[in-house]
Amino acid sequence: MFRLMKELVEVPVERKQKNTSPLPYHGWIGPCTQVSLLYEGFGIGDVSNFDSVKDFAQLMWPEGHPRFW
């Protein structure tokens, strides 16, 4: 899991910014100067739903990343 998290953090910022949501504190939350420049948050709409996780993985890795989902 930690290896996959490292790969997620290494995704280009431009791609992370595509993970959006109209709900507060959902989607991608970039470095936060109030907390730490190292802080990042990733929100997935419904993590218990296979399609939501698959959609998130395809957004982060359009070329594919079968180990993530």
N, C-alpha and C positions, 0 to 999 in steps of 0.2 A: 504494500500500500504506500509506504513512504517513497519508494522509487517512482510510482505513478504520480504522486503528489509533486515530486521534483520535476517530472516531465510537464505537468500542468502549469507550474510556475514559470517554466521556460517557454511557454507558448508566447508568441509575439503579442505585444500590447494591442495592436490593431485588431487581432482576432479576439482577444479577451473582451474588448469593448463591444463586440457584437452580442455578448451575453447580456441582454437588457431585460428589464421588467418594469411594468408600471407600478409595481408594489414597492414600497420603501424597503431598503436593505435587501433587495433581491437582485439577481443578476450579478454582474461583476462590480466589485467595489475595489477601486485601485488604491495605491498607496495613500494612507491617511496620515496627514501631518500631525493630527491631534493624538493619534495613538503611536504610530511608528511608521517610518518610511518602508519598513519591511512587511507591513500588513497588507494582505490581499484577501478578499472574500469572493467566493463563487457560489451563486445560488442556482439551484436546479429546481424547477417548478414542482415536481412531484417525484422525489427520489425512489419511491416505491413502485413507480410506473416505468417499465422497461423502455417504452418509447421515449419518455422524457429524458432518461439517461442516455439513450442512443442518440437523440437529437442534440443533446449537450456535447457528447463526444464528437459527433460529426461537425459541430460548429467549431470546436477547438482544434480538431484534426481532420480537415476536409479530405485529406489523402487516406484517412483510415487509421484506426487504432483499436483493433479488436481486443486487446488485453484490457482496455479501460472498461468496456461494457461487455 
